[in-house]
């Protein structure tokens, strides 16, 4: 996390969290969701405005983390902005040599591959579970064929979030009545 973010958190520790304003889709793209977009439905129904400013995206990804409930967030200075996920907290890129990277090019270590009932391929890494980017399926298939990656385990999409400790929609969790 950036030092300036840590300093802001220390200076203003009680800033309320923000829900439903930021989303991450299956191609690793970030979306802003204003009040109008939120009124149109959840993230999978109405994504919002795709972020294109590279420095803003880099800032978000440097300050992206998960809390103890499995809710992924962007720490925007003192404010925690919880992220709506289309499918997973990460979307991995596959290099021609089979190596996995984040969208920003950071290398991640493959632990396991998974394939769901729709044929979508996922990789579990030391950072967590991520979907393989759709533009990289050829490299992924080659890595599997060349046995650079472990054979995929069959999974059900509906169980991934629970089984891997993350929440697709922190906003829905926040709106649940207290028990």
Buried (B, 14 or more C-beta within 10 A) or exposed (E): EEEEBEEBBEEEEEBEEBBBBBBBBBEBBBBBBEEEBBEEEBBBEBBBEEBEEEEEBEBBBBBBEBEEEBBBBBBBBBBBBBBBBBBBBBBBBBEEEBBBBBBEEEEBEBEBBBBBEEEBBBBBBEBBBBBBBEEBBEBBBBBBEEEBBBEBEEBEBEEBBEEBEBBBBBBEBEEEEEE
